[in-house]
Amino acid sequence: MKLHVLKNEKNEMEFFIEGERYTLPNILKEKISADDSVEFCAYRLEHPLDKKARFIVKTSGKSPKKVIEDAIKNIKEDLAEFKKEVEKLK
């Protein structure tokens, strides 16, 4: 998986996640959108056959980078909790 940043400004970031189509982009968009400082978050697939998701994140009061870092932290916490629940299964 690769990250290509196209725009990195105070309140807006645009980037590609290469190597992903739906799984990671969907959960990342959900977690980013849950942040109160996010004004807009969306991703689109450039072509139906490639594995490249293009994100746009616009914020107010918090940098897009910080919003993304917080979203990743939340995803990791959710996965850790899910892992614990799975490990309880016999």
PDB file of N, CA, C and O in Angstrom:
ATOM      1  N   MET A   1       0.843  -1.167   0.000  1.00  0.00           N
ATOM      2  CA  MET A   1       0.000   0.000   0.000  1.00  0.00           C
ATOM      3  C   MET A   1       0.894   1.237   0.000  1.00  0.00           C
ATOM      4  O   MET A   1       1.884   1.306   0.728  1.00  0.00           O
ATOM      5  N   LYS A   2       0.523   2.214  -0.835  1.00  0.00           N
ATOM      6  CA  LYS A   2       1.284   3.454  -0.931  1.00  0.00           C
ATOM      7  C   LYS A   2       0.352   4.639  -0.725  1.00  0.00           C
ATOM      8  O   LYS A   2      -0.841   4.565  -1.018  1.00  0.00           O
ATOM      9  N   LEU A   3       0.907   5.721  -0.220  1.00  0.00           N
ATOM     10  CA  LEU A   3       0.181   6.963  -0.023  1.00  0.00           C
ATOM     11  C   LEU A   3       0.833   8.031  -0.890  1.00  0.00           C
ATOM     12  O   LEU A   3       2.041   8.256  -0.810  1.00  0.00           O
ATOM     13  N   HIS A   4       0.027   8.687  -1.717  1.00  0.00           N
ATOM     14  CA  HIS A   4       0.514   9.776  -2.554  1.00  0.00           C
ATOM     15  C   HIS A   4      -0.286  11.028  -2.199  1.00  0.00           C
ATOM     16  O   HIS A   4      -1.490  11.094  -2.443  1.00  0.00           O
ATOM     17  N   VAL A   5       0.387  12.014  -1.624  1.00  0.00           N
ATOM     18  CA  VAL A   5      -0.282  13.252  -1.230  1.00  0.00           C
ATOM     19  C   VAL A   5      -0.256  14.222  -2.413  1.00  0.00           C
ATOM     20  O   VAL A   5       0.803  14.531  -2.958  1.00  0.00           O
ATOM     21  N   LEU A   6      -1.441  14.692  -2.795  1.00  0.00           N
ATOM     22  CA  LEU A   6      -1.568  15.643  -3.894  1.00  0.00           C
ATOM     23  C   LEU A   6      -1.655  17.082  -3.385  1.00  0.00           C
ATOM     24  O   LEU A   6      -1.156  18.008  -4.025  1.00  0.00           O
ATOM     25  N   LYS A   7      -2.293  17.258  -2.227  1.00  0.00           N
ATOM     26  CA  LYS A   7      -2.454  18.583  -1.640  1.00  0.00           C
ATOM     27  C   LYS A   7      -2.417  18.433  -0.133  1.00  0.00           C
ATOM     28  O   LYS A   7      -3.082  17.565   0.433  1.00  0.00           O
ATOM     29  N   ASN A   8      -1.633  19.285   0.515  1.00  0.00           N
ATOM     30  CA  ASN A   8      -1.541  19.257   1.971  1.00  0.00           C
ATOM     31  C   ASN A   8      -1.498  20.698   2.472  1.00  0.00           C
ATOM     32  O   ASN A   8      -0.430  21.293   2.613  1.00  0.00           O
ATOM     33  N   GLU A   9      -2.678  21.239   2.736  1.00  0.00           N
ATOM     34  CA  GLU A   9      -2.797  22.614   3.182  1.00  0.00           C
ATOM     35  C   GLU A   9      -3.346  22.648   4.596  1.00  0.00           C
ATOM     36  O   GLU A   9      -3.643  21.608   5.182  1.00  0.00           O
ATOM     37  N   LYS A  10      -3.478  23.849   5.139  1.00  0.00           N
ATOM     38  CA  LYS A  10      -3.905  24.021   6.525  1.00  0.00           C
ATOM     39  C   LYS A  10      -5.224  23.307   6.817  1.00  0.00           C
ATOM     40  O   LYS A  10      -5.340  22.632   7.840  1.00  0.00           O
ATOM     41  N   ASN A  11      -6.211  23.442   5.947  1.00  0.00           N
ATOM     42  CA  ASN A  11      -7.533  22.874   6.182  1.00  0.00           C
ATOM     43  C   ASN A  11      -7.997  21.909   5.098  1.00  0.00           C
ATOM     44  O   ASN A  11      -9.175  21.553   5.048  1.00  0.00           O
ATOM     45  N   GLU A  12      -7.095  21.490   4.241  1.00  0.00           N
ATOM     46  CA  GLU A  12      -7.497  20.570   3.170  1.00  0.00           C
ATOM     47  C   GLU A  12      -6.351  19.646   2.792  1.00  0.00           C
ATOM     48  O   GLU A  12      -5.200  20.066   2.670  1.00  0.00           O
ATOM     49  N   MET A  13      -6.695  18.379   2.612  1.00  0.00           N
ATOM     50  CA  MET A  13      -5.720  17.396   2.156  1.00  0.00           C
ATOM     51  C   MET A  13      -6.375  16.532   1.091  1.00  0.00           C
ATOM     52  O   MET A  13      -7.535  16.135   1.204  1.00  0.00           O
ATOM     53  N   GLU A  14      -5.604  16.258   0.065  1.00  0.00           N
ATOM     54  CA  GLU A  14      -6.057  15.368  -0.997  1.00  0.00           C
ATOM     55  C   GLU A  14      -4.949  14.349  -1.226  1.00  0.00           C
ATOM     56  O   GLU A  14      -3.781  14.713  -1.365  1.00  0.00           O
ATOM     57  N   PHE A  15      -5.321  13.068  -1.266  1.00  0.00           N
ATOM     58  CA  PHE A  15      -4.313  12.025  -1.404  1.00  0.00           C
ATOM     59  C   PHE A  15      -4.912  10.772  -2.032  1.00  0.00           C
ATOM     60  O   PHE A  15      -6.128  10.579  -2.046  1.00  0.00           O
ATOM     61  N   PHE A  16      -4.031   9.931  -2.549  1.00  0.00           N
ATOM     62  CA  PHE A  16      -4.384   8.620  -3.062  1.00  0.00           C
ATOM     63  C   PHE A  16      -3.893   7.555  -2.101  1.00  0.00           C
ATOM     64  O   PHE A  16      -2.785   7.654  -1.575  1.00  0.00           O
ATOM     65  N   ILE A  17      -4.702   6.547  -1.869  1.00  0.00           N
ATOM     66  CA  ILE A  17      -4.239   5.318  -1.226  1.00  0.00           C
ATOM     67  C   ILE A  17      -4.170   4.298  -2.341  1.00  0.00           C
ATOM     68  O   ILE A  17      -5.197   3.897  -2.889  1.00  0.00           O
ATOM     69  N   GLU A  18      -2.971   3.881  -2.675  1.00  0.00           N
ATOM     70  CA  GLU A  18      -2.785   2.934  -3.761  1.00  0.00           C
ATOM     71  C   GLU A  18      -2.694   1.525  -3.189  1.00  0.00           C
ATOM     72  O   GLU A  18      -1.948   1.279  -2.241  1.00  0.00           O
ATOM     73  N   GLY A  19      -3.449   0.612  -3.765  1.00  0.00           N
ATOM     74  CA  GLY A  19      -3.450  -0.767  -3.306  1.00  0.00           C
ATOM     75  C   GLY A  19      -4.714  -1.128  -2.551  1.00  0.00           C
ATOM     76  O   GLY A  19      -4.842  -2.248  -2.056  1.00  0.00           O
ATOM     77  N   GLU A  20      -5.653  -0.189  -2.454  1.00  0.00           N
ATOM     78  CA  GLU A  20      -6.917  -0.423  -1.745  1.00  0.00           C
ATOM     79  C   GLU A  20      -8.075   0.071  -2.592  1.00  0.00           C
ATOM     80  O   GLU A  20      -7.944   1.042  -3.337  1.00  0.00           O
ATOM     81  N   ARG A  21      -9.223  -0.613  -2.471  1.00  0.00           N
ATOM     82  CA  ARG A  21     -10.408  -0.176  -3.204  1.00  0.00           C
ATOM     83  C   ARG A  21     -11.543   0.202  -2.254  1.00  0.00           C
ATOM     84  O   ARG A  21     -12.020   1.336  -2.304  1.00  0.00           O
ATOM     85  N   TYR A  22     -11.981  -0.697  -1.406  1.00  0.00           N
ATOM     86  CA  TYR A  22     -13.145  -0.420  -0.575  1.00  0.00           C
ATOM     87  C   TYR A  22     -12.914  -0.604   0.921  1.00  0.00           C
ATOM     88  O   TYR A  22     -13.353   0.233   1.709  1.00  0.00           O
ATOM     89  N   THR A  23     -12.252  -1.652   1.326  1.00  0.00           N
ATOM     90  CA  THR A  23     -12.196  -2.010   2.737  1.00  0.00           C
ATOM     91  C   THR A  23     -11.601  -0.898   3.588  1.00  0.00           C
ATOM     92  O   THR A  23     -12.297  -0.341   4.437  1.00  0.00           O
ATOM     93  N   LEU A  24     -10.355  -0.569   3.386  1.00  0.00           N
ATOM     94  CA  LEU A  24      -9.722   0.493   4.167  1.00  0.00           C
ATOM     95  C   LEU A  24     -10.335   1.855   3.878  1.00  0.00           C
ATOM     96  O   LEU A  24     -10.612   2.588   4.827  1.00  0.00           O
ATOM     97  N   PRO A  25     -10.563   2.237   2.631  1.00  0.00           N
ATOM     98  CA  PRO A  25     -11.176   3.547   2.391  1.00  0.00           C
ATOM     99  C   PRO A  25     -12.530   3.737   3.077  1.00  0.00           C
ATOM    100  O   PRO A  25     -12.814   4.825   3.579  1.00  0.00           O
ATOM    101  N   ASN A  26     -13.357   2.712   3.107  1.00  0.00           N
ATOM    102  CA  ASN A  26     -14.665   2.851   3.756  1.00  0.00           C
ATOM    103  C   ASN A  26     -14.540   3.117   5.251  1.00  0.00           C
ATOM    104  O   ASN A  26     -15.175   4.034   5.774  1.00  0.00           O
ATOM    105  N   ILE A  27     -13.733   2.328   5.935  1.00  0.00           N
ATOM    106  CA  ILE A  27     -13.603   2.517   7.383  1.00  0.00           C
ATOM    107  C   ILE A  27     -12.879   3.825   7.697  1.00  0.00           C
ATOM    108  O   ILE A  27     -13.216   4.499   8.671  1.00  0.00           O
ATOM    109  N   LEU A  28     -11.889   4.188   6.882  1.00  0.00           N
ATOM    110  CA  LEU A  28     -11.183   5.439   7.091  1.00  0.00           C
ATOM    111  C   LEU A  28     -12.120   6.625   6.897  1.00  0.00           C
ATOM    112  O   LEU A  28     -12.095   7.561   7.696  1.00  0.00           O
ATOM    113  N   LYS A  29     -12.935   6.606   5.869  1.00  0.00           N
ATOM    114  CA  LYS A  29     -13.904   7.681   5.633  1.00  0.00           C
ATOM    115  C   LYS A  29     -14.892   7.785   6.794  1.00  0.00           C
ATOM    116  O   LYS A  29     -15.232   8.885   7.229  1.00  0.00           O
ATOM    117  N   GLU A  30     -15.348   6.641   7.290  1.00  0.00           N
ATOM    118  CA  GLU A  30     -16.290   6.641   8.415  1.00  0.00           C
ATOM    119  C   GLU A  30     -15.671   7.297   9.649  1.00  0.00           C
ATOM    120  O   GLU A  30     -16.306   8.133  10.292  1.00  0.00           O
ATOM    121  N   LYS A  31     -14.449   6.926   9.976  1.00  0.00           N
ATOM    122  CA  LYS A  31     -13.790   7.464  11.171  1.00  0.00           C
ATOM    123  C   LYS A  31     -13.414   8.934  11.001  1.00  0.00           C
ATOM    124  O   LYS A  31     -13.534   9.711  11.949  1.00  0.00           O
ATOM    125  N   ILE A  32     -12.963   9.327   9.812  1.00  0.00           N
ATOM    126  CA  ILE A  32     -12.640  10.730   9.562  1.00  0.00           C
ATOM    127  C   ILE A  32     -13.905  11.575   9.670  1.00  0.00           C
ATOM    128  O   ILE A  32     -13.895  12.633  10.299  1.00  0.00           O
ATOM    129  N   SER A  33     -14.981  11.116   9.065  1.00  0.00           N
ATOM    130  CA  SER A  33     -16.243  11.868   9.063  1.00  0.00           C
ATOM    131  C   SER A  33     -16.830  12.037  10.462  1.00  0.00           C
ATOM    132  O   SER A  33     -17.590  12.975  10.702  1.00  0.00           O
ATOM    133  N   ALA A  34     -16.491  11.147  11.378  1.00  0.00           N
ATOM    134  CA  ALA A  34     -17.013  11.221  12.745  1.00  0.00           C
ATOM    135  C   ALA A  34     -16.386  12.363  13.550  1.00  0.00           C
ATOM    136  O   ALA A  34     -16.919  12.746  14.591  1.00  0.00           O
ATOM    137  N   ASP A  35     -15.278  12.901  13.086  1.00  0.00           N
ATOM    138  CA  ASP A  35     -14.602  13.998  13.779  1.00  0.00           C
ATOM    139  C   ASP A  35     -15.392  15.288  13.563  1.00  0.00           C
ATOM    140  O   ASP A  35     -15.736  15.630  12.432  1.00  0.00           O
ATOM    141  N   ASP A  36     -15.677  16.003  14.655  1.00  0.00           N
ATOM    142  CA  ASP A  36     -16.472  17.231  14.585  1.00  0.00           C
ATOM    143  C   ASP A  36     -15.825  18.342  13.771  1.00  0.00           C
ATOM    144  O   ASP A  36     -16.524  19.229  13.282  1.00  0.00           O
ATOM    145  N   SER A  37     -14.522  18.313  13.617  1.00  0.00           N
ATOM    146  CA  SER A  37     -13.846  19.373  12.871  1.00  0.00           C
ATOM    147  C   SER A  37     -13.827  19.121  11.361  1.00  0.00           C
ATOM    148  O   SER A  37     -13.312  19.945  10.604  1.00  0.00           O
ATOM    149  N   VAL A  38     -14.374  18.010  10.927  1.00  0.00           N
ATOM    150  CA  VAL A  38     -14.386  17.684   9.501  1.00  0.00           C
ATOM    151  C   VAL A  38     -15.609  18.303   8.838  1.00  0.00           C
ATOM    152  O   VAL A  38     -16.747  18.059   9.240  1.00  0.00           O
ATOM    153  N   GLU A  39     -15.349  19.107   7.819  1.00  0.00           N
ATOM    154  CA  GLU A  39     -16.423  19.715   7.042  1.00  0.00           C
ATOM    155  C   GLU A  39     -16.814  18.844   5.859  1.00  0.00           C
ATOM    156  O   GLU A  39     -17.976  18.817   5.455  1.00  0.00           O
ATOM    157  N   PHE A  40     -15.834  18.131   5.305  1.00  0.00           N
ATOM    158  CA  PHE A  40     -16.088  17.299   4.131  1.00  0.00           C
ATOM    159  C   PHE A  40     -15.065  16.180   4.078  1.00  0.00           C
ATOM    160  O   PHE A  40     -13.876  16.400   4.306  1.00  0.00           O
ATOM    161  N   CYS A  41     -15.534  14.987   3.779  1.00  0.00           N
ATOM    162  CA  CYS A  41     -14.638  13.843   3.572  1.00  0.00           C
ATOM    163  C   CYS A  41     -15.295  12.919   2.562  1.00  0.00           C
ATOM    164  O   CYS A  41     -16.450  12.522   2.717  1.00  0.00           O
ATOM    165  N   ALA A  42     -14.546  12.587   1.535  1.00  0.00           N
ATOM    166  CA  ALA A  42     -15.059  11.667   0.526  1.00  0.00           C
ATOM    167  C   ALA A  42     -13.890  10.987  -0.156  1.00  0.00           C
ATOM    168  O   ALA A  42     -12.760  11.472  -0.134  1.00  0.00           O
ATOM    169  N   TYR A  43     -14.190   9.857  -0.760  1.00  0.00           N
ATOM    170  CA  TYR A  43     -13.196   9.202  -1.605  1.00  0.00           C
ATOM    171  C   TYR A  43     -13.902   8.683  -2.839  1.00  0.00           C
ATOM    172  O   TYR A  43     -15.111   8.452  -2.837  1.00  0.00           O
ATOM    173  N   ARG A  44     -13.127   8.504  -3.884  1.00  0.00           N
ATOM    174  CA  ARG A  44     -13.675   7.915  -5.106  1.00  0.00           C
ATOM    175  C   ARG A  44     -12.615   7.035  -5.740  1.00  0.00           C
ATOM    176  O   ARG A  44     -11.414   7.207  -5.529  1.00  0.00           O
ATOM    177  N   LEU A  45     -13.093   6.106  -6.510  1.00  0.00           N
ATOM    178  CA  LEU A  45     -12.209   5.220  -7.255  1.00  0.00           C
ATOM    179  C   LEU A  45     -12.044   5.809  -8.642  1.00  0.00           C
ATOM    180  O   LEU A  45     -13.029   6.078  -9.329  1.00  0.00           O
ATOM    181  N   GLU A  46     -10.819   6.008  -9.050  1.00  0.00           N
ATOM    182  CA  GLU A  46     -10.541   6.668 -10.323  1.00  0.00           C
ATOM    183  C   GLU A  46     -10.939   5.815 -11.523  1.00  0.00           C
ATOM    184  O   GLU A  46     -11.412   6.340 -12.531  1.00  0.00           O
ATOM    185  N   HIS A  47     -10.750   4.507 -11.418  1.00  0.00           N
ATOM    186  CA  HIS A  47     -11.032   3.608 -12.536  1.00  0.00           C
ATOM    187  C   HIS A  47     -11.532   2.291 -11.965  1.00  0.00           C
ATOM    188  O   HIS A  47     -11.043   1.852 -10.924  1.00  0.00           O
ATOM    189  N   PRO A  48     -12.491   1.652 -12.618  1.00  0.00           N
ATOM    190  CA  PRO A  48     -13.053   0.415 -12.051  1.00  0.00           C
ATOM    191  C   PRO A  48     -12.080  -0.761 -11.958  1.00  0.00           C
ATOM    192  O   PRO A  48     -12.363  -1.729 -11.252  1.00  0.00           O
ATOM    193  N   LEU A  49     -10.966  -0.703 -12.638  1.00  0.00           N
ATOM    194  CA  LEU A  49     -10.039  -1.828 -12.628  1.00  0.00           C
ATOM    195  C   LEU A  49      -8.782  -1.610 -11.783  1.00  0.00           C
ATOM    196  O   LEU A  49      -8.034  -2.556 -11.536  1.00  0.00           O
ATOM    197  N   ASP A  50      -8.546  -0.384 -11.343  1.00  0.00           N
ATOM    198  CA  ASP A  50      -7.330  -0.170 -10.550  1.00  0.00           C
ATOM    199  C   ASP A  50      -7.641  -0.254  -9.062  1.00  0.00           C
ATOM    200  O   ASP A  50      -8.799  -0.340  -8.655  1.00  0.00           O
ATOM    201  N   LYS A  51      -6.600  -0.229  -8.274  1.00  0.00           N
ATOM    202  CA  LYS A  51      -6.729  -0.260  -6.808  1.00  0.00           C
ATOM    203  C   LYS A  51      -6.163   1.040  -6.264  1.00  0.00           C
ATOM    204  O   LYS A  51      -5.086   1.076  -5.669  1.00  0.00           O
ATOM    205  N   LYS A  52      -6.929   2.114  -6.488  1.00  0.00           N
ATOM    206  CA  LYS A  52      -6.470   3.432  -6.075  1.00  0.00           C
ATOM    207  C   LYS A  52      -7.679   4.249  -5.626  1.00  0.00           C
ATOM    208  O   LYS A  52      -8.586   4.506  -6.418  1.00  0.00           O
ATOM    209  N   ALA A  53      -7.691   4.655  -4.362  1.00  0.00           N
ATOM    210  CA  ALA A  53      -8.780   5.471  -3.824  1.00  0.00           C
ATOM    211  C   ALA A  53      -8.270   6.890  -3.604  1.00  0.00           C
ATOM    212  O   ALA A  53      -7.245   7.099  -2.956  1.00  0.00           O
ATOM    213  N   ARG A  54      -8.991   7.855  -4.146  1.00  0.00           N
ATOM    214  CA  ARG A  54      -8.610   9.265  -4.021  1.00  0.00           C
ATOM    215  C   ARG A  54      -9.471   9.919  -2.945  1.00  0.00           C
ATOM    216  O   ARG A  54     -10.696   9.955  -3.058  1.00  0.00           O
ATOM    217  N   PHE A  55      -8.826  10.433  -1.906  1.00  0.00           N
ATOM    218  CA  PHE A  55      -9.504  11.059  -0.771  1.00  0.00           C
ATOM    219  C   PHE A  55      -9.395  12.571  -0.843  1.00  0.00           C
ATOM    220  O   PHE A  55      -8.411  13.126  -1.332  1.00  0.00           O
ATOM    221  N   ILE A  56     -10.450  13.227  -0.335  1.00  0.00           N
ATOM    222  CA  ILE A  56     -10.428  14.663  -0.081  1.00  0.00           C
ATOM    223  C   ILE A  56     -10.950  14.853   1.339  1.00  0.00           C
ATOM    224  O   ILE A  56     -12.022  14.359   1.689  1.00  0.00           O
ATOM    225  N   VAL A  57     -10.181  15.572   2.153  1.00  0.00           N
ATOM    226  CA  VAL A  57     -10.573  15.857   3.535  1.00  0.00           C
ATOM    227  C   VAL A  57     -10.453  17.359   3.750  1.00  0.00           C
ATOM    228  O   VAL A  57      -9.389  17.943   3.546  1.00  0.00           O
ATOM    229  N   LYS A  58     -11.570  17.987   4.170  1.00  0.00           N
ATOM    230  CA  LYS A  58     -11.576  19.420   4.483  1.00  0.00           C
ATOM    231  C   LYS A  58     -11.997  19.580   5.937  1.00  0.00           C
ATOM    232  O   LYS A  58     -12.957  18.960   6.394  1.00  0.00           O
ATOM    233  N   THR A  59     -11.258  20.427   6.658  1.00  0.00           N
ATOM    234  CA  THR A  59     -11.491  20.580   8.091  1.00  0.00           C
ATOM    235  C   THR A  59     -11.593  22.057   8.487  1.00  0.00           C
ATOM    236  O   THR A  59     -11.305  22.963   7.705  1.00  0.00           O
ATOM    237  N   SER A  60     -12.012  22.250   9.727  1.00  0.00           N
ATOM    238  CA  SER A  60     -11.955  23.583  10.331  1.00  0.00           C
ATOM    239  C   SER A  60     -11.519  23.400  11.778  1.00  0.00           C
ATOM    240  O   SER A  60     -12.129  22.630  12.520  1.00  0.00           O
ATOM    241  N   GLY A  61     -10.485  24.092  12.174  1.00  0.00           N
ATOM    242  CA  GLY A  61     -10.025  24.032  13.550  1.00  0.00           C
ATOM    243  C   GLY A  61      -9.028  22.937  13.867  1.00  0.00           C
ATOM    244  O   GLY A  61      -8.438  22.950  14.948  1.00  0.00           O
ATOM    245  N   LYS A  62      -8.823  22.016  12.993  1.00  0.00           N
ATOM    246  CA  LYS A  62      -7.907  20.895  13.211  1.00  0.00           C
ATOM    247  C   LYS A  62      -7.292  20.552  11.862  1.00  0.00           C
ATOM    248  O   LYS A  62      -7.982  20.587  10.843  1.00  0.00           O
ATOM    249  N   SER A  63      -6.034  20.227  11.842  1.00  0.00           N
ATOM    250  CA  SER A  63      -5.391  19.915  10.566  1.00  0.00           C
ATOM    251  C   SER A  63      -5.901  18.578  10.026  1.00  0.00           C
ATOM    252  O   SER A  63      -6.203  17.670  10.801  1.00  0.00           O
ATOM    253  N   PRO A  64      -5.995  18.457   8.717  1.00  0.00           N
ATOM    254  CA  PRO A  64      -6.411  17.176   8.139  1.00  0.00           C
ATOM    255  C   PRO A  64      -5.492  16.021   8.550  1.00  0.00           C
ATOM    256  O   PRO A  64      -5.952  14.898   8.759  1.00  0.00           O
ATOM    257  N   LYS A  65      -4.195  16.304   8.662  1.00  0.00           N
ATOM    258  CA  LYS A  65      -3.252  15.259   9.072  1.00  0.00           C
ATOM    259  C   LYS A  65      -3.602  14.743  10.461  1.00  0.00           C
ATOM    260  O   LYS A  65      -3.598  13.533  10.690  1.00  0.00           O
ATOM    261  N   LYS A  66      -3.904  15.642  11.386  1.00  0.00           N
ATOM    262  CA  LYS A  66      -4.261  15.241  12.749  1.00  0.00           C
ATOM    263  C   LYS A  66      -5.565  14.448  12.748  1.00  0.00           C
ATOM    264  O   LYS A  66      -5.693  13.464  13.478  1.00  0.00           O
ATOM    265  N   VAL A  67      -6.526  14.865  11.941  1.00  0.00           N
ATOM    266  CA  VAL A  67      -7.797  14.136  11.833  1.00  0.00           C
ATOM    267  C   VAL A  67      -7.549  12.713  11.344  1.00  0.00           C
ATOM    268  O   VAL A  67      -8.118  11.759  11.874  1.00  0.00           O
ATOM    269  N   ILE A  68      -6.703  12.576  10.339  1.00  0.00           N
ATOM    270  CA  ILE A  68      -6.395  11.248   9.787  1.00  0.00           C
ATOM    271  C   ILE A  68      -5.660  10.400  10.821  1.00  0.00           C
ATOM    272  O   ILE A  68      -5.965   9.218  10.983  1.00  0.00           O
ATOM    273  N   GLU A  69      -4.692  10.995  11.521  1.00  0.00           N
ATOM    274  CA  GLU A  69      -3.974  10.259  12.572  1.00  0.00           C
ATOM    275  C   GLU A  69      -4.931   9.777  13.657  1.00  0.00           C
ATOM    276  O   GLU A  69      -4.824   8.643  14.124  1.00  0.00           O
ATOM    277  N   ASP A  70      -5.870  10.642  14.058  1.00  0.00           N
ATOM    278  CA  ASP A  70      -6.858  10.252  15.075  1.00  0.00           C
ATOM    279  C   ASP A  70      -7.763   9.133  14.563  1.00  0.00           C
ATOM    280  O   ASP A  70      -8.108   8.216  15.308  1.00  0.00           O
ATOM    281  N   ALA A  71      -8.141   9.212  13.296  1.00  0.00           N
ATOM    282  CA  ALA A  71      -8.987   8.166  12.705  1.00  0.00           C
ATOM    283  C   ALA A  71      -8.262   6.825  12.703  1.00  0.00           C
ATOM    284  O   ALA A  71      -8.854   5.793  13.019  1.00  0.00           O
ATOM    285  N   ILE A  72      -6.993   6.842  12.350  1.00  0.00           N
ATOM    286  CA  ILE A  72      -6.201   5.606  12.342  1.00  0.00           C
ATOM    287  C   ILE A  72      -6.089   5.036  13.758  1.00  0.00           C
ATOM    288  O   ILE A  72      -6.180   3.824  13.954  1.00  0.00           O
ATOM    289  N   LYS A  73      -5.893   5.910  14.733  1.00  0.00           N
ATOM    290  CA  LYS A  73      -5.832   5.464  16.129  1.00  0.00           C
ATOM    291  C   LYS A  73      -7.151   4.790  16.529  1.00  0.00           C
ATOM    292  O   LYS A  73      -7.146   3.743  17.176  1.00  0.00           O
ATOM    293  N   ASN A  74      -8.267   5.390  16.146  1.00  0.00           N
ATOM    294  CA  ASN A  74      -9.580   4.805  16.453  1.00  0.00           C
ATOM    295  C   ASN A  74      -9.781   3.459  15.771  1.00  0.00           C
ATOM    296  O   ASN A  74     -10.348   2.540  16.362  1.00  0.00           O
ATOM    297  N   ILE A  75      -9.326   3.342  14.547  1.00  0.00           N
ATOM    298  CA  ILE A  75      -9.432   2.068  13.822  1.00  0.00           C
ATOM    299  C   ILE A  75      -8.618   0.996  14.544  1.00  0.00           C
ATOM    300  O   ILE A  75      -9.088  -0.128  14.721  1.00  0.00           O
ATOM    301  N   LYS A  76      -7.408   1.339  14.955  1.00  0.00           N
ATOM    302  CA  LYS A  76      -6.562   0.386  15.680  1.00  0.00           C
ATOM    303  C   LYS A  76      -7.227  -0.064  16.981  1.00  0.00           C
ATOM    304  O   LYS A  76      -7.182  -1.246  17.323  1.00  0.00           O
ATOM    305  N   GLU A  77      -7.841   0.871  17.705  1.00  0.00           N
ATOM    306  CA  GLU A  77      -8.522   0.527  18.957  1.00  0.00           C
ATOM    307  C   GLU A  77      -9.708  -0.401  18.688  1.00  0.00           C
ATOM    308  O   GLU A  77      -9.918  -1.370  19.419  1.00  0.00           O
ATOM    309  N   ASP A  78     -10.474  -0.110  17.650  1.00  0.00           N
ATOM    310  CA  ASP A  78     -11.605  -0.978  17.288  1.00  0.00           C
ATOM    311  C   ASP A  78     -11.138  -2.384  16.934  1.00  0.00           C
ATOM    312  O   ASP A  78     -11.751  -3.371  17.339  1.00  0.00           O
ATOM    313  N   LEU A  79     -10.054  -2.467  16.178  1.00  0.00           N
ATOM    314  CA  LEU A  79      -9.533  -3.781  15.786  1.00  0.00           C
ATOM    315  C   LEU A  79      -8.994  -4.549  16.988  1.00  0.00           C
ATOM    316  O   LEU A  79      -9.165  -5.765  17.072  1.00  0.00           O
ATOM    317  N   ALA A  80      -8.347  -3.853  17.916  1.00  0.00           N
ATOM    318  CA  ALA A  80      -7.837  -4.509  19.122  1.00  0.00           C
ATOM    319  C   ALA A  80      -8.992  -5.069  19.949  1.00  0.00           C
ATOM    320  O   ALA A  80      -8.912  -6.182  20.470  1.00  0.00           O
ATOM    321  N   GLU A  81     -10.061  -4.289  20.063  1.00  0.00           N
ATOM    322  CA  GLU A  81     -11.236  -4.744  20.803  1.00  0.00           C
ATOM    323  C   GLU A  81     -11.884  -5.950  20.108  1.00  0.00           C
ATOM    324  O   GLU A  81     -12.290  -6.909  20.766  1.00  0.00           O
ATOM    325  N   PHE A  82     -11.974  -5.893  18.802  1.00  0.00           N
ATOM    326  CA  PHE A  82     -12.540  -7.011  18.047  1.00  0.00           C
ATOM    327  C   PHE A  82     -11.683  -8.261  18.204  1.00  0.00           C
ATOM    328  O   PHE A  82     -12.204  -9.365  18.361  1.00  0.00           O
ATOM    329  N   LYS A  83     -10.368  -8.081  18.160  1.00  0.00           N
ATOM    330  CA  LYS A  83      -9.448  -9.205  18.331  1.00  0.00           C
ATOM    331  C   LYS A  83      -9.661  -9.872  19.688  1.00  0.00           C
ATOM    332  O   LYS A  83      -9.684 -11.100  19.775  1.00  0.00           O
ATOM    333  N   LYS A  84      -9.818  -9.074  20.748  1.00  0.00           N
ATOM    334  CA  LYS A  84     -10.057  -9.621  22.085  1.00  0.00           C
ATOM    335  C   LYS A  84     -11.345 -10.448  22.111  1.00  0.00           C
ATOM    336  O   LYS A  84     -11.390 -11.515  22.724  1.00  0.00           O
ATOM    337  N   GLU A  85     -12.372  -9.960  21.457  1.00  0.00           N
ATOM    338  CA  GLU A  85     -13.640 -10.678  21.416  1.00  0.00           C
ATOM    339  C   GLU A  85     -13.507 -12.007  20.659  1.00  0.00           C
ATOM    340  O   GLU A  85     -14.080 -13.019  21.062  1.00  0.00           O
ATOM    341  N   VAL A  86     -12.760 -11.991  19.582  1.00  0.00           N
ATOM    342  CA  VAL A  86     -12.538 -13.217  18.802  1.00  0.00           C
ATOM    343  C   VAL A  86     -11.740 -14.221  19.616  1.00  0.00           C
ATOM    344  O   VAL A  86     -12.018 -15.419  19.567  1.00  0.00           O
ATOM    345  N   GLU A  87     -10.751 -13.748  20.365  1.00  0.00           N
ATOM    346  CA  GLU A  87      -9.916 -14.631  21.155  1.00  0.00           C
ATOM    347  C   GLU A  87     -10.702 -15.303  22.282  1.00  0.00           C
ATOM    348  O   GLU A  87     -10.318 -16.372  22.756  1.00  0.00           O
ATOM    349  N   LYS A  88     -11.786 -14.686  22.704  1.00  0.00           N
ATOM    350  CA  LYS A  88     -12.651 -15.285  23.727  1.00  0.00           C
ATOM    351  C   LYS A  88     -13.447 -16.483  23.206  1.00  0.00           C
ATOM    352  O   LYS A  88     -13.909 -17.316  23.986  1.00  0.00           O
ATOM    353  N   LEU A  89     -13.598 -16.558  21.909  1.00  0.00           N
ATOM    354  CA  LEU A  89     -14.359 -17.662  21.308  1.00  0.00           C
ATOM    355  C   LEU A  89     -13.609 -18.967  21.449  1.00  0.00           C
ATOM    356  O   LEU A  89     -12.380 -19.007  21.389  1.00  0.00           O
ATOM    357  N   LYS A  90     -14.357 -20.018  21.636  1.00  0.00           N
ATOM    358  CA  LYS A  90     -13.723 -21.343  21.746  1.00  0.00           C
ATOM    359  C   LYS A  90     -14.173 -22.223  20.642  1.00  0.00           C
ATOM    360  O   LYS A  90     -13.751 -23.377  20.562  1.00  0.00           O
TER     361      LYS A  90
END
